[in-house]
Amino acid sequence: MIKSVTLQNFRSYRKQEFNFDKKTTVIIGPNTSGKTNLIEAIFLLAVGKSFRTEKDMQMISFREELGRVKGKTEDNELEIIITNGQFNGKISQFKKFLVNGVAKRRVDFIENFTAVLFSPEDLDIIVDSPSLRRKFMDNILEQVDREYRLASISYSKALRQRNALLENTRETGIKNEKQFEYWDGLVIGNGEIITGKREEFIEFLNNETKDIFDFVAFYDKSVISKQRLLQYKEAEVASAVTLVGPHRDDFSVSMFNNTRQDTHDVKFFGSRGQQRLVILQLKMLELLYIEKKLGKRPVLLLDDIFSELDEGHIELILEMLDLQQTIITTTHKEFIPQSVLKNTQVIKFSKEDK
């Protein structure tokens, strides 16, 4: 459970503190009032990175050198400090993680607090690019599996180095086989760990009971091995990028056709309503997966999704509010049933806040 969050020079916030109900908190305010910025800060405390940008410094308020997000849970005080590379005229780390005032690596910071985010962008997980589906898997597995986090960090670093070697080989026409052998070993070893963990997650999706929409997920894994790297050797030098590995993974979701006794890819053959039901089901399975792995229910963050869903979909979400702490943002009070509002904490935003 998250008890409070204090923001300093984070996005639109100069300095402000928010306290949350142990069950449900509803945040109401117009667009650009800072609702999503607050959700981003809470999610940052869970996974150590933003769901909106790859560049940490973009989370710092304009013309400031340092931004800070501090959260109090039932057990710990978590803090993330972000700089633009300078602080008080000195070179500084871009991001620092602290638990009860003690500096930690991101790999050790995660798991102190877990959260599942559902935003309008998630409605495109099924139909958008493979990178969105890889990000979906990463956000889940990084929160529950330390080995996965370590493998992801090592894989990303090795991949960058290997791609730099490929670029150099393309420019010079000279390939240093010993250097490639070292980085090949790292991307293969860590890539196999990532693939194995993703396979387990996809298997969980397929084996778990689905109350909202039944589907089967197919893992389209890009296997990385010595043989595969050898197979794409010339093409990789020509393109100067590594062409196989989990950074090119994907998965698809298919629905059942009882009449024809087969399956159809929801991305291509499902209606928009069916695609959204699949996302709702995936989010509920995400909550369940984290609970089963860690023995505790994650906080559910619902960021302005009620304006995107019809009444039936909203009812499905409202039915699970009591299962965990939930923080909801919305532009209009009318989107939230009165029966829910009377039993929740309500925070009202205006554009003049912060």
N, C-alpha and C positions, 0 to 999 in steps of 0.2 A: 504494500500500500504506500502511496505517496501522500505525505501529510501536507507539505508546503513546497513551493518553489520561489526562489528569489532571483530576480534578473537584474543585471547591471550592464548597461551599454550593449544589450543584446537586441539586434534588429531594431524595432521601433521603441524599445523600452530603455529609458535612462536608468531608472531604479524603481522596482516595484516588487511587492511580495504577494503571493497568492496562497490561500489555504483551501484545502479540498476536503469534502465530506468523505467519510470512510466507505460510503456506498456510491452515490451518484451526485455529480456536480454538473450543472448545465450552465454554459457560458453563452450569453446572448449579446449580439452586437452586430453592427453593420459591417459590410466589407471594408477592408483596410483599417479596421479598428484594433488589429493585433491578435485576433483569436488563433490563427494558424501559427503565428510566431510563438505563442505560448505552448501550443501542442508540439511544435518543433523542439522547443527547449526540453519538454518532458521526455520526448522520444530520444533526444540526445543523451539524456542521463541513462537511458536503457541500453543503447547500442554504441554510444560514443561517437556517432557521426550523424549528420543531417540527412533527412530524406528529401531535401529540396535542392541542395547544392553539393558539388564535389569540392568547392573551395571554402575552407573553414573561415577565412577572413571576411567572407561575405555576410557572415552572421553578426559581425561587430557593427555597432551603430556607426553611422557616417561620421568621419573625421576623428574617431576614437582609436586608440591604440590597443585597447584591451576590452574584452567582453567576458562576462562571468555568468554561469548558471549554477545555482546551488539548490539542492533538493534534500529534503528530510524524509526518510522512510521510517518504518517502524524500528529498524535496527541501526541504520547508519546515516551519516551526513555525507552526501555525494556532491562533488564540485568539479566543474570543468571550466578551465580558464583558456580563453582563446586570444591570441595576439596576432597582429599583422606582421610579425617578425621583428618588431621593435617595441621596446617599452622603456620609458624614461631615458630615451636616447641610446639604449643598449640593445644589442641583438638578443632576441628572446626566442624560446621555443614557440611554435605556432599553437600548440595545444597541450595542456597539462591536465592530468586526471588525479583527483585526490579522493580518498575515502577516509573520513574522520581526520582530515588534515594531513594524511600521509600520502605521499606521491605514489602513484601506481602506473603501470603500463596499461594501455587500453585492453589488452588481452586479459588482464587481471581485474580491471575495473568493471567489465561486463559481468552479469549474473547477480550483482548486488541489487539490481532492480530490473524487472522485466516488463515489457509492454507490447501490446499488439495495436498497430495503427490501422484505421480504416478511413481513407480519404477519397475524394472524388477521383483522384488519379488511379486508385486501385481498381476502379471499374473497368480499366483498360488492360488489366493484367493479361487477360485471355487473348485480346485482339491486337495488342500492341507488339513491340519488338521483343525478341528473346532476352535482351538485357533487363527488361522489366521483370520477367519471370525468374531470371537468375538472381536479381536483387531480392525478390520475394523469398527465395530459398535461403539466401545469405542472411537476411535479417532474422529469420527464424533460427537457423542452425548456429549462427554466431552467438546467440543469446543462451543456448542450452549446451553447447559442446566446446570445451576449451581446446581440444585437439583440432577441431575444425577451424577455430580462430587462428591457431598457430600455423596450421597448414595453409590457410588463406593468405596470411601475411607473408610467409616464406615463398609461396607460389607467385604472388604478385611481384615481389622483389626480383625473384629469379627470372620471371617472364620479361620484366623491363630490361634486365641485363642481357638476356638472350636476344631480345629484339634489337638492342643496341649493337650487339655483335653481328646480327644479320645485316643491319644497315651499313656497318663498317665493311662487311664482306662484299656487299653490293657495290660500294663506292671504290674499294681497292682491288677487288677481284682476288683477294687473298683470304683464305679461311684458316683460322687457327683451331685445329681439331681438338687440342687439349683444353682450350678455354670452353669450347662447346661441350665437351664431355662433362665438365664440371657442372655447368648450368643445366644441361640436359638431365643429369642425374637429379637435380633439385626439382625441376618442373615435373619430372616423371613421378618421383617419390611422393611429393606433396599433392600432385594432381590425382594420384590414385586414392589418397585419403579423402580428398574432396568428393571425388566421384562415388566412393563407397558410402559416405555419409548422405549424399544426395539420393542415392539408390534406396537407402533405408527410409528416408523421409517419403519418397514417392510410394514405397511399399506401404507405409503407414496410411497415406491418403487412400490407397486402394482397399486396404483391409478394414478400415474403420467404418462404422455404420454412419450413413448419411441421411439425416432426417429431412433436409430441405430439397436437395437435388442429387440424384444418384448419377455418378459418373465414374469413368476409369481414366487414370492419368498415365501417359506414356512418356518415359524418360528418354529423350533423344540425347544421349551422352556422346561427347566427342572424346573418344578414348585416346589417351596419350601413352606412348610406349616407344622403345627404341626403333621398332619396326615401322611405326607410323611416322616418326620423325624422319626416318630414312626415306620413306615413301614420298614425303613432301619436300625433300631436301632442296631440290632445284627451285621449286615454286616458292619456297620460303625465302630464299636468297633474292629472287626476283621481286617479291613483294615486300621484303624486309620486315616481315612479321611472322610470328609463330602461328601456324594455320590449324593446329589441333590442340586439344586440351579443354579443361572445364570452363575456361573463359569463353568457349564457344558452345557450351551446353544449351539445351532448351528442353522444355517439356510441353506436351499438349494435353488437352482434356477432351474426352469424347463422351457423348451421351448415348444411351441405349435406344435402339429402335426395335421394340418388341415385335412389330409386324414382320420385319425382315430378318429379325434375329441377328443383327450386327450393330456396329457402332458408327457414329458420325462425329467428326471433329466439330466441337462447339464453336470454334473460331469461324469456320466457314459455313456451317449448316445450322447453327443455333440462332434463334431470334435474340434480339437485344434483351428481352426479358429473361430468357433462359441463360444468357451469358451473365447477367447480373445475379441470378440465383446461384450460379456456379461460384461467383466471387463470394457471395454471402456464405456459402457452404465452406469454401476454402478458409475464410476468416474464422469460422467456428472451429474448424479442424486445427487451425493454427493455435488458437487458444487452448484446445485440448492437448495438442502435441507438447506445448511448453509445460502445461500442468503435469502431464505424465512424466516428462523428462526431469523436471525440477521439484515436483511434489507441491507446487504452489501455483495458484491461478495468477496470470499476469494482469496488469491494469489494461483496460480497454480504452483506447482513445478514438473517439468518433468525431472527425473533423468535418463539419458542414456537409454531411452526406444526405441529410433528410431532404434537402432541396433537389437532390438528384434521384430520389427513389419514390416509387408509388406507395400508396397506403398499405398494400399487402406486404411489401418488403420492409417497410418501417415497423410493422407489427412483429415481424420475425426477429428484428433486432431488439425491440423493446422487451420481448419475452426473456432475453438472456441478461438483462441489466442486473438482476439480483445475484448473478453467479460470481461476480467479481466487482472490484471498484471500477467505475466507469466515469470518464470525463467527456462531456459532449459539448460541441460548439455548434451554434446555429445562428442564422441571421434573423429569424423570426420566431418569436415565442409560440406562434400558432402551430409550428411544425411539431411541437412536443405536446402530447396529450396532457390534459389537465390532471389526470390521475397520476401521471409521472411527476409533473411539476410540484404537486403539493407534498410529495415525499422526498424532495431533493433540495440540495443547496443550489441557489441561483445567483450567478454573478453577471451583472449587466455592464457591458462595455459601451463606450461612446468614442467617437473619433477624437475627442479632446482628452481622453484618458492617457496615461503614461507620462 
